[in-house]
Amino acid sequence: MALEVNDGNFGEVVVNSDKPVVVDFWAEWCGPCRMIAPFIEDLSKEYAGKAVVVKCDVDNSPSVAAKYGIRNIPTVLFFKNGAIADKQVGAAPKSVFVNKLNALL
């Protein structure tokens, strides 16, 4: 299951990770966010031990969302070595997320 991150633990979990990290910026009220949620959960299981997959609720973590310029959701950021390496704005097929993550491994 994807971990929940917030303003308080984002740096520790995401920026300081020694593995690639997938961050799904979402909100409860967002329809497209609910569409990709199963893909994010699949990634968390399929890449366990190889990558970290987390979800960040923009309503509960406004500082992180502002820091990374999240203006549309869902936005999925792909981090490697603490920096943004790729991103996907809006809903997309699972294969898009898989390909972007595989490129970081």
C-alpha positions in Angstrom: 0.0 0.0 0.0 1.3 3.5 -0.9 2.5 5.5 2.1 0.9 8.8 3.0 3.2 11.7 3.2 2.5 15.3 4.4 4.2 18.6 5.1 5.9 17.1 8.1 7.5 13.9 6.7 7.9 14.7 3.0 11.6 15.5 3.2 12.4 12.5 5.2 10.4 10.0 3.1 10.8 11.5 -0.4 13.9 13.7 -0.6 16.1 11.6 1.6 15.2 8.3 0.0 18.0 6.1 -1.5 15.4 4.7 -4.0 13.4 6.3 -6.7 10.2 7.8 -5.3 6.8 8.2 -7.0 4.6 10.9 -5.4 0.9 11.1 -6.2 -0.4 14.5 -5.4 -4.2 14.1 -5.1 -7.4 15.1 -3.2 -10.4 13.2 -2.0 -12.8 15.3 -4.2 -10.7 14.8 -7.4 -12.3 12.4 -9.9 -9.2 11.8 -12.1 -7.2 11.2 -8.9 -9.6 8.3 -8.1 -9.1 7.0 -11.6 -5.3 6.6 -11.2 -5.4 5.5 -7.5 -5.5 1.7 -8.4 -2.4 2.2 -10.6 -0.5 3.9 -7.8 -1.5 1.1 -5.4 -0.3 -1.5 -8.0 3.1 0.3 -8.4 3.5 0.3 -4.6 3.1 -3.5 -4.6 5.0 -4.3 -7.9 8.0 -2.2 -7.0 8.2 -2.9 -3.3 11.9 -2.9 -2.4 12.9 -1.2 -5.6 11.1 2.1 -5.3 9.0 4.0 -2.8 5.4 5.0 -3.8 3.6 7.6 -1.8 0.5 9.7 -1.9 0.3 13.3 -0.8 -3.2 14.9 -0.1 -2.8 18.5 -1.4 -5.6 19.7 0.9 -3.7 18.4 4.0 -0.2 19.3 2.8 -0.4 22.8 1.2 3.3 23.6 1.9 4.6 20.7 0.0 2.1 21.3 -2.9 3.2 24.9 -3.1 6.9 24.1 -2.9 6.7 21.8 -5.9 4.3 24.1 -7.8 1.4 21.6 -7.9 -1.4 23.5 -9.6 -3.4 20.6 -11.2 -4.2 17.2 -9.7 -3.5 14.5 -10.1 0.2 15.3 -10.6 2.6 12.5 -10.1 6.2 13.5 -9.5 9.1 11.0 -10.0 12.1 11.7 -7.7 15.6 10.3 -8.0 18.4 11.3 -5.6 16.1 13.8 -3.9 15.3 15.7 -7.1 12.4 15.7 -9.6 13.4 13.5 -12.5 10.0 13.3 -14.3 6.3 14.1 -13.9 2.9 13.3 -15.2 0.1 15.8 -14.9 -3.4 14.5 -15.2 -4.7 10.9 -15.5 -2.9 8.5 -17.8 -2.8 4.8 -18.5 -0.9 2.7 -16.0 1.8 2.0 -18.7 2.8 5.7 -18.6 3.6 5.5 -14.9 5.4 2.1 -15.3 7.6 3.5 -18.1 8.5 6.6 -16.2 9.4 4.6 -13.1 11.3 2.0 -15.0 13.5 4.7 -16.6 14.7 5.7 -13.0 15.6 2.1 -11.9 
